[in-house]
Amino acid sequence: MTEAEKSSHVLRKLGLGAGKFVLEESGSLSAEQLAAKLIDFDAVDEKFPVSPWSFAVQGDGKLYTDPYQIAMWWGLRLLMTRRPLQEKLTVFWHDHFAVSGEKVFEGPTMLGYNEILRRHGAGKFRDLLKAVSKHAALISYLDAGTSTKSHPNENFAREVFELFTLGIGNYDEKDVREAARAFTGWSLHFSGIGDETPYEKLAERAARQGMSMFNFCVVPAHHDDGSKSILGKSGALDGDAVLDILADHPQTAKNICAKLWEFFAYPKPEAAVLDSLVAAWKKSDGEIRAVLRAIVARPEFWGEKCVRQVPKSPLDWTVGLFRSLGVADLLLTMVGDTKDPYKAVREDLRKAGGGVFYLMSQQGMSLLFPPNVGGWEWGNAWITANNTITRVNHSFVLFLGEDANRPIAQYVAGKLKAGGADSAAKIVDFVASLFDVPLLAQERDVMIEACTRVGGPGSLDDKDRAAGLLAELTKLMFAVPSFQLC
């Protein structure tokens, strides 16, 4: 690979898409330096000053507390952030610690959960495990709040073992039963106790104070403080002790490291690869950022098996497509005054965030609404007839959308003219580089012919003709087989 190809590979894997404009933003950094910058994102100004509450407050002045407001706000953040790896990690952990707004119906609760994943996503796994396990969203989703010493609920304990840490086959039913006893007393506090105000008004009042109606608490009277034996450890173990045992377990390191590799590289890591990631985990006491550095350090990450071999998820496809246009700066200019976090966001920004949520949902990935506690199916599961059609139709969404001014078409046409695209071939090459579409010679010839047929350079001076040309051209590009892979 050339240095530019290596950098594009890094941006697809660790970021939220590549392409001409995204690559230019990295300046003179080498691919390895770019990877380091993406991983050490705390040093980067995110430039996302949009309050989630500004999405919750709408034109009528009312603050809506449903999770869809938070999901749309997250969609906008995915478009605007200068810390793409932080958001990609947040999605990874959202899939790992899957919680759905379908059951956890309160938006502020889902926001708190989302912020925990973001805050701890690159840090120590132990801290993340404890923080999310003690949050109202996960407690509510897994019915842990109903667990008492007289009636322990095994649901939460089972998922902590099976999905969040060890994986199936590394514990037994006795471990689950004993852990369920340890988690008894973990519950939820409802902020409206003793208040006769209707729930809807209570929820809005709490949200305007940045609060959720439901919060984690411990009820000592409901906790079983008797002796327990879990994975060879015995004593009067409580929930924190169980989470420490699981965070320290060698199988947790293997399970999480393998899952990180599969998310950022390819399925089924080789033994040598996994051993090196686990070594980085142990040396750093389970720091995710250290594992990410170890992933990039592996020669396999840069090899043919890893480059454009994994089907794009709706996140990689939709967010990557829009970010390739370099829209973050434009969206930032629309934000305006941010002194009042409860001032309704501009409608243009709401539509942008809502559009990301909608287009991803059309492909089977609704942010904050995973299908079940196991999260989404990845890899080949994203390649469906429905998704193929939906993704090709993104060409019309981009250039022939509702806005008759054709803003994106005019924007791209302006870039084409400024870059001297005075032939169909130059137009094809520019648009392919813009969207990071790899073209074989035969595919390129077909697109040059199509570009010529719909007007070529002569169409760029008229917004409607330019929109038609770009929609037709990208319809073909978005169907290129290799473009379906990340």
N, C-alpha and C positions, 0 to 999 in steps of 0.2 A: 504493500500500500504506500501511496505517497503520503507526505505529511498532512496534506489537506484531507485525504481520505481517512487517515487515522483520526484526525480531529472530528470529522463528521461521524465516525464510528463512536467516539466518546460522547458526542452530543446526543446521538440516538439512544445510547445505552444508559448513560448517567443523567442525561438531560431530558428535555421535553421536545426533541426534534432538532433537525439540522437544516441545511439549506444555505444558499448564498449569503443572505443577510445575517443569519445567526452565526455563520462562520466568520463573517467580517467583524462581528462584535468581539470575537476572541482576540483580535489584533494579531500580534506577532508571537503569541504563546505557542509553544510546541504542544503536541497532543498530550504528552505526559504532564506538562504544566497546566494545561486546560483541565485535565482530570483532577489534578490537585486543587485547583481553584473551585471546581464544582463540589468537591468533597469537603473542603474547608469553607463552607458557605457562610459561617458566622461572621467572617470578615467582609462580606459583601452587603452593601446597602440593598435591601429588597425592593425599595421604591414601590411599596404597596400600602398607601395610607388610607385605604377604604375600610371603614368600620363595618363589621357584620350587621350592626344595628341599623346602618343606613339602608340595607336591603330589607330589613324587617319593617321599617317605617315606609309606608307608601303614600301616594298622593293625597289620600283622604286624611293623613295625619295619624292614622291608627297604626300601632305597632303589632304586626302579626307574628305569632310565636310558633308557627309550624316549621318543621325541618326543611321544607323546600326553599325557604328564604336563605338558610345557611348553605344549602347545596348550590344555589345560584351564585352566592357570594364566593364560594370556593371555586366555582367555574371561572369567575373573573380573576381570582388570584392565580389560578393556573396559567391564564393568558399573560398576566402582567409581571409575575415575579421574576426577579433577577437571581433567584435561588432555586433553579429548577429541580436540583437533586433533593432539596429539602421537601418540596411538594411531592416529588415522586416517591420518596420514602414515606411520606404521610399516607399516600395511597397504598403503598405496600403494607403498612401496619394496619390500615383500615381494613384491608383484605384479611390480614392475619388475625387481628382482634375484631372480627366482624360484628358490627352492631347496626341495626336498621332503624331508621326513623319511622318505619311502618309500625313498629311496636313502641319504640321510645318516641312518642309523638311530640315531645316538647323540644322546640328548636334550640333554646338556650342550653339544654342538657346535651344535645348533640354537638353544639358548638364547643362546650367545655371538653368533651371527649375528643373532638377534632384537634383542639389546641394541645392536648396532652400528647397525642401522636406526633404532632409537629415539634413540640418542645423537646421531647425525649427521643425522637426518632433516630438520631445519630449518636446518642449517648450510650450509657451503660444499659444493657438489656434488663438487669435487675430493677433499675429505677423505672423503666418503662412498664415492666410487668406489674410492679406494685402500684404505680400511679393509675394505670388503666383498670386494674382489678378493683381498685377502691373508688372508682368513679361511678356516679349514679347511672350512667348510660349502660355500662356492662352489667352492673348489679341488676338493673331493671330488665335488661334483655334476657338474661339467663335466670331470672326468678330467684336470685340469691337472697333478696330481701325477705323472703318468706321462710328462711331456714332457721330453725330453733333447735335447742338441744333435745327437745322431745320429738321433733319431726325434722331431722336434717334433710335438706334438699341436695341431692347428688348432682344436679345438672351443672352447676357452676364448677364444682370440683372435677367432674369428668372432662369438661371442655378445657380446663386449665392443663390437665394431663395430656389429653389427646391432641388438641389443636394448638395450644399456646406454647407448650414446652417440649415434652418428651416424644410425643407421637405414639401411635398405636403399637402395642407389642412390648412396651418398655415399662409397664406397670401392671398391676392386677386389680381385681374388683375390691379386694380388701384395702388397697391403697386409696381407692376412690372413696370408699365408705369412711375410712378414718379421716381423710382430708375434708370430707363434707362436715364431719364433726368439728374439725378445727376452724372451719369458716362460719360456723353458727354464730349468730349475733351480729354479723355484718348485715346492715340494713339500710333503709332509706328514710330520710326525714322530709316530711312534706311541710313546706314553708307556710302553708295556709291554715295550719291547725289553729282552731279557735277563732278564725276570721269568717264572718258570715258573707263576705263579699263573693259574688259569683266568680267561678274559677277563671273565666276568660279575662276579667278585669284584674284579678289577682296576678295572673301570668304576665299580663302587659305591665303592670306596676313593678313586678320583680325584674322583668327584662330591662326596663328603663333604669334600673339600678345595677345592670350588668349581672343579674342573678338568675339562677334557675329555681324552679319550684321544687325540685327534688335534689337532695344532696346526700352523699354517703355519710353514714354514722355507724357507731358500734353500740349495741344494746347489751351491756354486760350480763344482764339477767337471762338473756337468751343463749349465752355462749356456754358450750360444753368445755369445762376446764379440766376434765379428766385426762388420764394418761392415754396416749395414742402411739401407734407405731406405723410409720410411713417410709417406704423405701429404705428400710433398715435403720431409721432414726426413731428414737423413742423418747417420750416425755410428755409434759402437759403442753403440747404444741398448739399454737394458735395459727391464724391465717398468715401472718407475716412469716412465721417460722416455716410454714409449708412453701411459701413462695421463695424463701431463701434456699431451701433444699432443692427446689426445682431449678432455680437460677444457677446453682452450683453444680448441677448434675452434668456429667460429660455428654449424655445423650441430648440434652438441651442445646449444647454448643454445636453438636453435629447437625441437629435438626434445623436450627436457625441459620447456620452457615450454609447448609445445602440449599435452603429456601432462598437465601439472599443471592447465591450464585445463580440459581435457576431464574430468578427475576431479572438480574442484571446481565446475565451471560447466555446460558443455554441449559437444557435439561440434563439431569443425571451427571453431575460433576465426577470426574475421575478421582480415584482414591488419593492420588498425590495432591490434586487440587484441594480436595476437602481437608486433607491433613494440614495443608499450609494455612487454610482459613481458620481452622480450629486452633492452630498454634497462635495465630494473631489474636484470637478471642481470649485464649488463656493468658497470654502475656499482658493483655490490656484489661483483664478482669471483665470480659464481656462487652467491650466497647464496639458498637456497630461501625463507627467511623474507621476504626482500625481494621475491621474486616473488609470494608470497602477499599481501603488502600491495598490490602492483600489481594483483593480481586483484580485490581488494575495492575498489580505487580506480576501477575501470572502471565506467561507467554501465551497460554491458551486464550486469554481474553482478547488478544490481538490476532489470533489465528483464524483461518478460514471457517472453522466450525462455529465461530462466534459472530462473524460479520454477515449481516443480513440473512440470518438463518431461522429466526424466531418470528412467528406471525405477530403483527402489530396488534396490540390491544386497542380498544376504543380511546383510551387515554393517549397512547402514542400516535394514533391516527389523527384524531380530531384536534387535540390540543397542538400536536406537532404541526399540523397543516396551517392552523391560524397563526401560531408563533413564527412560522417561517416567513410570514409577511412582514415581520418586524413591527407589530402593532402596539407593543408595550408603551413606547414613548407617546404615541398618539392617544392611547387610552388614558395615560397619566395626565395629559393636558386637559382632559375632560373632568377630572376629579373635582377641581375647584377647592373651596374653603373646607377644611376638615376639622375646624375647631369644635364643631358640634357633631359628636358621633351619632346623634339621633336625627340628623337632617337627612331626608330622603335622597338617595343617590340619583344621579341623572338617569333618565330613561335609556339613553344610549348605552350606559354601562350595565344597567339591569338587563337589557336585551342581550348584551355580549355574554354576560355570565349565564343567563338563562339559556342562551343558544348553545353554549358548550354543554350544559347539563342535558338539554333536550337531544342534541345530536349524539352524545355518548349513550343516552338512554335508548335511542333507536337501535343501537348496536348491542344492547343487552347489559350495559354497565351504567346504572343510575347511582351516582355518587351519594353516599349516606343511606343507600337503600340496597345493600347486597342481598342476594337471593335467600341466603340462610347463614347459619353460624359458621359454615365452612368457607364462606366467601365465594368468589367467582371461580369458574374454571378458566385456566389460562392456556396459552399455546395454541394448538390446533383448534381448540374449541371456538376461537374467534373467527375462524374461516368458515362462514356459512353463506348460503345463497342470499339471505336477507342482508347480511353485512356487506357483501360484495356490491349489491345494488345500492345500498345506502351510501357506501363510501364513494362510489362513482358519482352519485348524485350530489356529493359535496361540491362538485364543479359548478353546478347551477346555484347552489346556496351561496357560494363565494361571489360569483359574478352576475347572477341574474336574480338576486334576492328581491325583497320587498321595496327597497329604496330605489326609486326611479332615477336617482342621480348617479347610480352605478359607482359608488365611491371606491370600491376595491378595484374595479376594472379601470377606472381613471388613474388610480394610484399606480397600478402595475404598468399600464400603458405609458404613463409618464416616465417610469423607470426604464422601460424598454427604449423609448425615444432618446432619453438622456444617455443611454448606453450605446447608442448607434445601431440599434436593431433595424437595419434597413433591408433585411431579406427574411424570407420565411425560415431559412435555416438558423439565422441568428435569433429569431423569436423563439424557436423551438429550444435551442440550446440555453437561452436565458431562462425561460420558464422551467425547464428541467432542472437547472442549477438552483433556481429559486426554491423549488419544492423538494429538492434532494431526490429526484427521480433518476435512477440509472437506466440509460437507454442502450439497447443493442443497436447495431447499425441498421438492421432491418426495421426495427421499431421507429428509429429516428426518421428513416425515409418515409414511412407511412405518415408520420406526423407533419413532416415538411409538406407533403402532398395535401394533407387536410388543411394545414394553415394557409396554403396558397389558395385552395378552393374557397375558403371563407373570407378571402380579402387580403391576407398577408399584411405587410406594413401599412398599406393604404387604409386599413380599418382602425388604426390606432388613434386617429384624430377625431373620431366620433365615439362618444361614450357608449352608445347602444351597439354599434358595430364592433367596438373593442370588446364589450362584454360578451357578445355572441362568439367572437373569435376565441377568446380566452376560455370560455365555457366549453366550447367544442374541443379545443386542444387539451385542456386538463381532463376532460371526460376520458380521452384516450390514455393520457398519462396515468391517471389514477387507477386504470385497469391493468397497468403493466405488472406482471407477476412478481418481479423482484421488489417492486415498491410496496408490496404487501408485507414485507419482512423487515424486521428491525435489527 
